[in-house]
Amino acid sequence: MRDGPGRLLGERARLRWLHQILGGALLMPYFLLASVGVGSAAGGANALSSLPLSLAAYAAALPLAAATGVYGLVRPLSVTAVRAMCGVPGERLAEGPARTWAARGRASAWWTLHLGVGALVSGMTLAVPPMAVVLLVLPFVSGLREVRLGFGWFNTGVETYTAPLLGIGLLAALTLCAAGVGELLARLAPVLLGPTAADRLAAAEERAADLAVRNRLARELHDAVGHALSAVTLQAAAARRMLERDPEFVREALTAIEDITRRTVGELDAVLGLLREGDPARPDGATAPAPTLAADLDGLLARTRAAGAAVTAHQDPGPVEDWHRLPEITSREAYRIVQEGLSNALRHGGGPVDLRILVRAGHDTAPRELEITMTNPPAGPEGREARTTGGRGLRGSAERAALLGGSIEAGPHEDRWRLRAILPLAGGDR
């Protein structure tokens, strides 16, 4: 019993009724323009003073509304109104302007339907309540009985008993009509304003782009901060053990920690700059440049050695002659791959690290691919097993290589742990 009155007079029903009245108001400019045309066609008659001509103007206004309904902005305006007033879940409606003519046609059909039925309900809302009030008070106001209201059965004596019932019936019919039309529009909204295949594809592409940005930021944070924390942890532990015996070693370890943290703050500043583009993170409005193989490899090796790892590096730029001639994106991603490999060696390794970086020449001495090979003894069976499964860092390195069209292999190789990356250099040297 409670559900029935709620569906007819509840907040949602009232909002849907208001939504229909809004549609009637939006049809008014079309109706007034059409009434001028209909009146001119009828020999200069006033279309608003004649019911047949008013109906003709109403019929002529609907095609005008349909013509303007194909504009792209009609759909987002309609969707906003439907979400706010019709109680339709947002996921069932499309986002943004209509992209295809099929979607525009559906939006135009909705626009015409909303304005058309809205005008009818609006007219009834304006006319029925005053008439119902007159009928309700007719038995109690004798002066109204002498007024001709256009009903032949008035002044017959029965209006005293039937007029209030008729007034209540008119109000009930108006309420039922508004509720029924509101329910119809709510059911048709997802059909006419719902996402098309093109909308779903665009949404999927947007989600994919957003996910790519998130993954990129996650890789940058993991590689920069993870390596720094590994190195700082090892250096702090070594300094604690040597605090009483070798103050000079402790001093060097603290200096290295300070250098690593300062540099990591700069890298973190660069990553955060991607999140707040246009919002300068430093007073001069600049962010720290991303580290590259050409400019920062020596520093990375020095910090890793200072953390207690023995690293032997063999570098052969080959036909590139200088790491600075590598494509910038390749140099940047290669640095991160090397950094991740050294971080794993610090956390899991059990001996010296052998790092080899070389450029393989293709035809006519043109550089074709950059090869990074890093090996070190595992800490033991448990460490080997843990590293075989891989982690976020190795997955991030694999994603970096895949973005350049390359590949990464990581796992046990003979009696050592090996990380091997191949990065194509299709862009040539800089």
WOGIBEL-V62758 format. One record per backbone hydrogen bond with DSSP energy under -0.5 kcal/mol. CO is the residue of the C=O (numbers start at 0). NH is the residue of the N-H. E is the energy in kcal/mol with one decimal. If there is no record, write none. Layout:
BEGIN
CO:NH:E, CO:NH:E
END
This chain:
BEGIN
0:4:-1.1, 1:5:-1.6, 2:6:-2.1, 3:7:-1.3, 4:8:-3.1, 5:9:-2.0, 9:13:-2.3, 10:14:-2.4, 11:15:-2.4, 12:16:-2.1, 13:17:-2.4, 14:18:-2.1, 15:19:-1.8, 16:20:-2.1, 17:21:-2.3, 18:22:-1.7, 19:23:-2.0, 20:24:-2.2, 21:25:-2.2, 22:26:-1.4, 23:27:-0.8, 24:27:-0.6, 26:30:-2.7, 27:31:-3.0, 28:32:-2.1, 29:33:-2.6, 30:34:-2.6, 31:35:-1.5, 32:36:-1.6, 33:37:-2.8, 34:38:-2.6, 35:39:-2.2, 36:40:-2.2, 37:41:-1.5, 38:43:-1.8, 38:44:-1.2, 39:42:-1.4, 44:46:-0.9, 45:48:-1.3, 46:49:-0.9, 49:53:-2.5, 50:54:-2.5, 51:55:-2.1, 52:56:-2.4, 53:57:-2.3, 54:58:-2.4, 55:59:-2.1, 56:60:-1.6, 57:61:-1.1, 58:62:-0.7, 59:63:-0.9, 60:64:-2.1, 61:65:-2.4, 62:66:-2.1, 63:67:-1.7, 64:68:-1.2, 66:69:-0.8, 67:70:-1.3, 70:73:-1.6, 70:74:-0.5, 71:74:-0.7, 71:75:-0.7, 71:97:-1.0, 72:76:-1.6, 73:77:-2.4, 74:78:-3.1, 75:79:-2.2, 76:80:-1.9, 77:81:-2.5, 78:82:-2.6, 79:83:-1.9, 80:84:-2.1, 81:85:-2.4, 81:86:-0.5, 81:87:-0.8, 88:91:-1.4, 89:92:-1.6, 99:103:-2.2, 100:104:-2.4, 101:105:-2.0, 102:106:-2.4, 103:107:-2.6, 104:108:-2.2, 105:109:-2.3, 106:110:-2.6, 107:111:-2.5, 108:112:-2.5, 109:113:-3.2, 110:114:-2.4, 111:115:-2.6, 112:116:-2.5, 113:117:-1.8, 114:118:-2.0, 115:119:-1.4, 116:120:-2.6, 117:121:-2.6, 118:122:-2.4, 119:123:-2.2, 120:124:-2.6, 121:125:-1.9, 122:126:-2.0, 123:127:-2.9, 124:128:-0.5, 126:130:-1.5, 127:131:-2.9, 128:132:-2.4, 129:133:-2.1, 130:134:-2.1, 131:135:-2.2, 132:136:-2.0, 133:137:-1.0, 136:139:-1.3, 136:140:-1.1, 137:140:-0.7, 139:141:-0.6, 140:143:-0.8, 140:144:-0.6, 141:144:-1.0, 141:145:-0.5, 142:145:-0.9, 143:146:-1.0, 146:148:-0.7, 149:151:-0.6, 150:153:-1.5, 152:155:-0.8, 157:160:-1.2, 157:161:-2.1, 158:162:-2.2, 161:165:-2.5, 162:166:-2.5, 163:167:-2.5, 164:168:-2.4, 165:169:-2.4, 166:170:-2.1, 167:171:-2.5, 168:172:-2.6, 169:173:-2.4, 170:174:-2.3, 171:175:-2.7, 172:176:-2.5, 173:177:-2.6, 174:178:-2.4, 175:179:-2.7, 176:180:-2.7, 177:181:-2.3, 178:182:-2.3, 179:183:-2.2, 180:184:-2.7, 181:185:-2.1, 182:186:-1.8, 183:187:-2.0, 184:188:-1.8, 185:189:-0.6, 187:191:-2.5, 188:192:-3.2, 189:193:-0.8, 192:93:-2.7, 195:199:-2.5, 196:200:-2.3, 197:201:-2.5, 198:202:-2.6, 199:203:-2.5, 200:204:-2.5, 201:205:-2.3, 202:206:-2.5, 203:207:-2.4, 204:208:-2.5, 205:209:-2.4, 206:210:-2.7, 207:211:-2.4, 208:212:-2.1, 209:213:-2.4, 210:214:-2.8, 211:215:-2.3, 212:216:-2.5, 213:217:-2.6, 214:218:-2.5, 215:219:-2.5, 216:220:-2.7, 217:221:-2.6, 218:222:-2.8, 219:223:-2.5, 220:224:-2.1, 220:225:-0.7, 221:225:-1.6, 222:226:-1.3, 223:227:-1.7, 224:228:-2.7, 225:229:-2.2, 226:230:-2.5, 227:231:-2.9, 228:232:-2.5, 229:233:-2.1, 230:234:-2.5, 231:235:-2.8, 232:236:-2.3, 233:237:-2.4, 234:238:-2.5, 235:239:-2.1, 236:240:-1.8, 237:241:-1.8, 239:242:-0.8, 241:245:-2.6, 245:249:-1.8, 246:250:-2.3, 247:251:-2.2, 248:252:-2.5, 249:253:-2.5, 250:254:-2.1, 251:255:-2.4, 252:256:-2.5, 253:257:-2.5, 254:258:-2.3, 255:259:-2.8, 256:260:-2.7, 257:261:-2.2, 258:262:-2.4, 259:263:-2.6, 260:264:-2.2, 261:265:-1.6, 262:266:-2.1, 263:267:-3.0, 264:268:-2.2, 265:269:-1.7, 266:270:-2.2, 267:271:-2.7, 268:272:-1.5, 269:273:-0.8, 270:273:-1.1, 270:274:-0.8, 271:274:-0.6, 271:275:-1.8, 273:276:-0.5, 275:278:-2.5, 277:279:-0.6, 281:284:-2.3, 291:295:-2.4, 292:296:-1.0, 295:299:-2.0, 296:300:-2.5, 297:301:-2.2, 298:302:-2.4, 299:303:-2.1, 300:304:-2.4, 301:305:-2.3, 302:306:-1.2, 303:308:-1.7, 304:307:-1.7, 308:310:-0.7, 309:352:-3.7, 310:312:-0.6, 311:354:-3.4, 313:356:-2.9, 315:358:-1.9, 316:319:-1.8, 317:320:-1.6, 319:321:-1.3, 321:324:-2.2, 322:325:-1.7, 324:429:-2.9, 326:330:-2.6, 327:331:-2.4, 328:332:-2.5, 329:333:-2.6, 330:292:-1.3, 330:334:-1.7, 331:335:-1.7, 332:336:-2.0, 333:337:-2.5, 334:338:-2.6, 335:339:-2.4, 336:340:-2.3, 337:341:-2.4, 338:342:-2.2, 339:343:-2.3, 340:344:-1.9, 341:345:-2.2, 342:346:-2.1, 343:347:-3.2, 343:348:-0.7, 344:348:-1.2, 347:378:-1.1, 351:376:-0.5, 352:311:-3.2, 352:354:-0.6, 353:374:-2.2, 354:313:-2.7, 355:372:-3.0, 356:315:-2.7, 357:359:-0.5, 357:370:-3.1, 359:367:-2.3, 359:368:-1.4, 361:364:-1.0, 362:365:-1.8, 365:361:-3.2, 367:424:-4.1, 368:359:-2.7, 369:422:-2.9, 370:357:-2.2, 371:420:-2.9, 372:355:-3.0, 373:418:-2.9, 374:353:-3.1, 375:416:-2.9, 376:349:-3.0, 379:383:-3.0, 380:384:-2.3, 381:385:-2.5, 382:386:-2.2, 383:387:-1.8, 384:388:-1.2, 386:389:-0.9, 390:394:-2.3, 391:395:-2.9, 392:396:-2.4, 393:397:-2.4, 394:398:-2.1, 395:399:-2.2, 396:400:-2.5, 397:401:-2.4, 398:402:-2.0, 399:403:-0.9, 400:403:-0.7, 400:405:-3.4, 401:404:-1.4, 406:421:-2.5, 408:419:-3.0, 410:417:-2.4, 412:415:-1.9, 415:412:-3.6, 416:375:-1.8, 417:410:-2.1, 418:373:-2.7, 419:408:-2.9, 420:371:-2.7, 421:406:-1.8, 421:423:-0.5, 422:369:-3.3, 424:427:-1.8
END
